[in-house]
């Protein structure tokens, strides 16, 4: 029987983060220059770094390295929550966009905690 290895796209946290980063991109790309240059760039970098850190952690060999990058991704969620609030207050997002992004970020927090727990339980080193 052939052994199946976990792939990056099998990880719920990665798929959710990747989708969310593209969702936020499609919104920000339509903002005016000033909004894009101030809030938009930072917002995109924060949201993009969630999936990027999960991917980097997945590519590491040791448990400590993996978990460290997953925690960086968690930090990027917190930063993204801040930018989401600023975009809401500055009337750059619709109510529906804001709510959807907020819901996804909250779910991503749970997903990353689950990923960290799984990694700590399943890997030896």
C-alpha positions in Angstrom: 0.0 0.0 0.0 1.4 3.4 -1.0 1.8 5.9 1.8 0.1 9.3 1.3 2.0 12.3 2.4 0.3 15.5 3.6 0.5 18.3 1.0 0.3 22.0 1.7 -3.1 22.2 0.0 -4.4 19.6 2.4 -4.1 22.1 5.2 -7.3 23.9 6.0 -5.5 26.9 7.5 -3.4 27.4 4.4 -6.4 27.1 2.0 -8.5 29.5 4.0 -5.6 32.0 4.3 -4.7 31.8 0.6 -8.4 32.4 -0.4 -8.7 35.3 2.1 -5.6 37.0 0.8 -6.9 37.0 -2.7 -10.4 38.2 -1.5 -8.8 41.2 0.3 -6.6 41.8 -2.8 -9.6 42.1 -5.1 -11.1 44.7 -2.7 -8.0 46.8 -2.1 -7.0 46.9 -5.8 -10.1 49.1 -6.4 -9.4 51.6 -3.8 -8.1 55.1 -4.7 -4.3 55.7 -4.7 -4.1 57.3 -1.2 -6.1 54.5 0.4 -4.0 51.8 -1.4 -0.8 53.5 -0.5 -1.5 53.9 3.2 -3.9 51.2 4.4 -4.0 48.9 1.4 -0.3 48.0 1.2 0.0 47.2 4.9 -3.3 45.3 4.9 -2.3 43.2 1.9 1.1 42.4 3.3 -0.4 41.4 6.6 -3.0 39.1 5.1 -0.6 37.7 2.5 1.9 36.8 5.2 -0.6 34.5 6.9 -0.6 31.9 4.2 3.1 32.6 3.4 4.1 31.8 7.0 2.0 28.6 7.0 3.7 27.5 3.7 7.2 28.3 5.1 6.4 26.4 8.3 5.1 23.4 6.3 8.4 23.3 4.4 10.5 23.2 7.5 11.7 19.8 8.9 11.8 20.3 12.6 8.8 20.7 14.8 10.1 23.8 16.5 10.7 25.5 13.2 7.3 24.6 11.9 5.5 25.8 15.0 7.5 29.1 15.0 6.3 29.9 11.5 2.8 28.9 12.3 3.0 31.3 15.2 4.2 34.1 12.9 1.1 33.4 10.8 -1.0 33.8 14.0 0.7 37.2 14.6 -0.2 38.2 11.0 -3.8 37.4 11.8 -3.7 39.8 14.7 -2.1 42.5 12.4 -4.8 41.8 9.8 -7.5 42.2 12.3 -6.1 45.7 13.1 -6.0 46.7 9.4 -9.5 45.3 9.0 -10.8 47.6 11.7 -9.0 50.6 10.3 -10.5 49.8 6.8 -13.9 49.6 8.4 -13.6 52.9 10.3 -12.2 54.7 7.3 -15.2 53.4 5.2 -13.0 51.5 2.8 -15.0 48.2 3.2 -18.6 47.5 2.9 -20.3 46.0 6.0 -20.5 42.7 4.3 -16.8 42.7 3.3 -15.8 43.6 6.8 -17.9 40.9 8.4 -16.7 38.2 6.0 -13.0 39.1 6.5 -13.5 39.2 10.3 -15.2 35.8 10.3 -12.4 34.3 8.2 -9.7 35.8 10.4 -11.4 34.4 13.6 -11.7 31.0 11.9 -8.1 31.1 10.8 -7.0 31.7 14.4 -8.7 28.4 15.4 -7.2 26.7 12.3 -3.7 27.7 13.2 -4.1 26.7 16.8 -5.2 23.3 15.6 -2.3 23.1 13.2 0.1 23.9 16.0 -1.5 21.3 18.2 -1.4 18.7 15.5 2.3 19.4 14.7 3.2 19.2 18.4 1.4 15.9 18.9 2.4 14.1 15.6 6.1 15.1 15.2 8.9 13.8 17.3 11.5 16.5 16.7 
